Amino acid sequence: DAGVIQSPRHEVTEMGQEVTLRCKPISGHDYLFWYRQTMMRGLELLIYFNNNVPIDDSGMPEDRFSAKMPNASFSTLKIQPSEPRDSAVYFCASRPTGGQGEQFFGPGTRLTVL
Amino acid sequence: DQQVKQNSPSLSVQEGRISILNCDYTNSMFDYFLWYKKYPAEGPTFLISISSIKDKNEDGRFTVFLNKSAKHLSLHIVPSQPGDSAVYFCAAKEGFQKLVFGTGTRLLVSP
């Protein structure tokens, strides 16, 4: 079975540009999570969805960040405008309903904002 | 205001010896704890977990210990193997779905 798929794997952009990160969760998983990894703060939860509906976006750092999940197999995280401090690795994870909490992570997108 | 802390950014051990990775937390409402392992250029993968009603869970070479009174958990790997070299994240479940992660500990197992 395919795991969580993220694209692109690497993104280099200039400050002020719009960045869109994409995620395809594991089929059948009802929950989707977006995380950001930095050296200082580790893995931070940005937002999560249940059945395509955003449940908790309290981790989204600023209004420059937005996330959507138009259907069960696709989600986007958009940063507009991007800033150098947004440089990080962004992970998408999914999990099914039930169980204890294990989440399945994608390979991540390494974002560099110059 | 990190609720889950991994105070050792790195750990080096020799192959065959025990690796002990530590994690402290502050929120007494956490009821489930997980360890994830991460190789470079890959996403974290689930390794082992423990419920707050237990104090130990074992899976092969991996054992997680939980000390609720101290708000401390540890991951023991024995014997350590070079393939165990990775970054290990401790995580705690908050509410029904959210996981709060530590900053990770980089383990290096040398032959």
Boltz contact constraints between the chains, C-beta under 6 A:
constraints:
  - contact:
      token1: [A, 42]
      token2: [B, 101]
      max_distance: 6.0
  - contact:
      token1: [A, 42]
      token2: [B, 102]
      max_distance: 6.0
  - contact:
      token1: [A, 42]
      token2: [B, 103]
      max_distance: 6.0
  - contact:
      token1: [A, 42]
      token2: [B, 104]
      max_distance: 6.0
  - contact:
      token1: [A, 43]
      token2: [B, 101]
      max_distance: 6.0
  - contact:
      token1: [A, 91]
      token2: [B, 43]
      max_distance: 6.0
  - contact:
      token1: [A, 100]
      token2: [B, 32]
      max_distance: 6.0
  - contact:
      token1: [A, 101]
      token2: [B, 32]
      max_distance: 6.0
  - contact:
      token1: [A, 101]
      token2: [B, 93]
      max_distance: 6.0
  - contact:
      token1: [A, 102]
      token2: [B, 46]
      max_distance: 6.0
  - contact:
      token1: [A, 105]
      token2: [B, 43]
      max_distance: 6.0
  - contact:
      token1: [A, 105]
      token2: [B, 44]
      max_distance: 6.0
  - contact:
      token1: [A, 106]
      token2: [B, 43]
      max_distance: 6.0
  - contact:
      token1: [A, 107]
      token2: [B, 42]
      max_distance: 6.0
  - contact:
      token1: [A, 107]
      token2: [B, 43]
      max_distance: 6.0
  - contact:
      token1: [A, 108]
      token2: [B, 43]
      max_distance: 6.0
